[in-house]
Amino acid sequence: MRPIPDPVGPGQESVWDYPRPPRAEPLDARVVIEFGGERVVDTRDVVRVLETSHPPVYYLPIDAFASGALVPTAGASFCEFKGAARYFDVVGGGRMAHRAAWNYPSPSPGFEGLRDRVAVYAGPMDACTVDGERVLPQPGGFYGGWITSIVAGPVKGAPGTMGW
């Protein structure tokens, strides 16, 4: 059962107005990720993916990450829209977050712009920011969306929301 969307305030976007199938779009924003006390990425080259009921997922260029910050790891998954994903461990400051990032090396048609980009789960990181605002991870640990003040929910991911 679809929940009742939260009211949308000035400058906000409702996740219930995002499309399904999802849409990838460039975003003029600065994204910084810190892990292990180190800045592992700092870029303005951002693509976000918007999908109904989810906060945006931010995809950043692989080559924008600090050397050694992304280590390929075992495992894969499949998105009905974007295709087959591979995973990375994120490394910084002597720490490692297992399978904390992913990308689509051969994305499905319509998502070719994600090919050389990586998304990162915000939860294991020290901090992820969009234009200086610290993000909250999408609840539940399965999805990788980032919640900022522009997002009006409720968002999918918490217990009881998998059927949305």
Residue pairs with C-beta under 8 A, 6 or more apart in sequence:
1 163
2 16
2 164
3 154
3 161
3 164
5 14
5 15
5 16
5 152
5 153
5 154
6 14
6 152
6 153
6 154
7 152
8 14
8 152
9 152
11 149
11 150
12 149
12 150
12 151
12 152
13 150
13 151
13 152
14 152
14 153
15 52
15 53
15 54
15 55
15 151
15 152
15 153
15 154
15 155
15 156
16 52
16 53
18 50
18 51
18 52
18 53
18 54
19 50
19 51
19 52
20 51
20 52
21 51
21 81
21 110
22 49
22 50
22 51
22 52
22 54
22 81
22 82
23 49
23 50
23 51
24 47
24 48
24 49
24 59
24 110
24 111
24 113
24 114
25 47
25 48
25 50
26 46
26 47
27 46
27 47
27 48
27 56
27 58
28 44
28 46
29 44
29 46
29 130
29 131
30 42
30 43
30 44
30 129
30 130
30 131
30 132
31 41
31 42
31 43
31 44
31 46
31 58
31 60
31 128
31 129
31 130
32 39
32 41
32 42
32 127
32 128
32 129
33 39
33 40
33 41
33 42
33 60
33 120
33 125
33 127
33 128
33 129
34 40
34 92
34 125
34 126
34 127
34 128
35 69
35 90
35 91
35 92
35 93
35 95
35 97
35 124
35 125
35 126
36 91
36 92
36 93
36 94
36 95
36 126
37 92
37 93
37 126
38 66
38 69
38 92
38 93
39 66
40 65
40 66
40 69
40 90
40 91
40 92
41 60
41 64
41 65
41 66
41 69
41 120
42 64
43 60
43 61
43 64
45 60
45 61
45 64
46 58
46 59
46 60
47 58
47 59
47 113
47 114
47 117
48 56
48 57
48 58
48 59
49 56
49 57
49 59
49 82
49 111
49 114
49 119
50 56
51 57
51 81
53 155
53 156
53 161
53 164
54 138
54 143
54 145
54 155
54 156
54 157
55 138
55 145
55 146
55 147
55 148
55 151
55 153
55 155
56 145
56 146
56 151
57 119
57 143
57 144
57 145
57 146
58 119
58 120
58 130
58 146
59 103
59 114
59 117
59 118
59 119
60 117
60 118
60 119
60 120
61 116
61 117
61 118
62 70
62 103
62 116
62 117
62 118
63 116
65 118
66 92
68 91
69 90
69 91
69 92
70 88
70 89
70 90
70 91
70 101
70 118
71 88
71 89
71 90
71 91
71 96
72 86
72 87
72 88
73 87
73 88
73 89
73 98
73 99
74 87
75 86
75 87
75 99
76 84
76 85
76 86
76 87
77 84
77 85
77 87
77 102
78 84
78 85
79 85
79 104
81 108
81 110
81 111
82 104
82 107
82 108
82 111
82 114
83 104
83 106
83 107
83 108
83 111
84 104
84 105
84 106
85 102
85 103
85 104
86 102
86 103
86 104
86 105
87 99
87 101
87 102
88 99
88 100
88 101
88 102
88 103
88 118
89 96
89 97
89 98
89 99
89 100
89 101
90 96
90 97
90 100
90 101
90 120
90 124
90 125
91 97
97 121
97 124
97 125
100 120
100 121
100 124
100 125
101 118
101 119
101 120
101 121
102 118
102 119
102 144
103 114
103 115
103 116
103 117
103 118
103 119
104 111
104 114
104 115
105 115
106 115
107 113
107 114
107 115
119 144
120 128
120 144
121 137
121 141
121 144
122 128
122 135
122 136
122 137
122 138
122 144
122 146
123 137
123 141
127 134
128 134
128 135
128 146
129 135
130 146
130 148
133 148
133 149
135 146
135 147
135 148
136 146
136 147
136 148
137 144
137 145
137 146
137 147
138 144
138 145
138 146
138 147
138 155
138 156
138 157
139 155
139 157
139 158
140 156
140 157
140 158
140 159
140 161
141 157
142 157
143 156
143 157
145 155
145 157
147 153
147 155
154 161
155 161
156 162
156 164
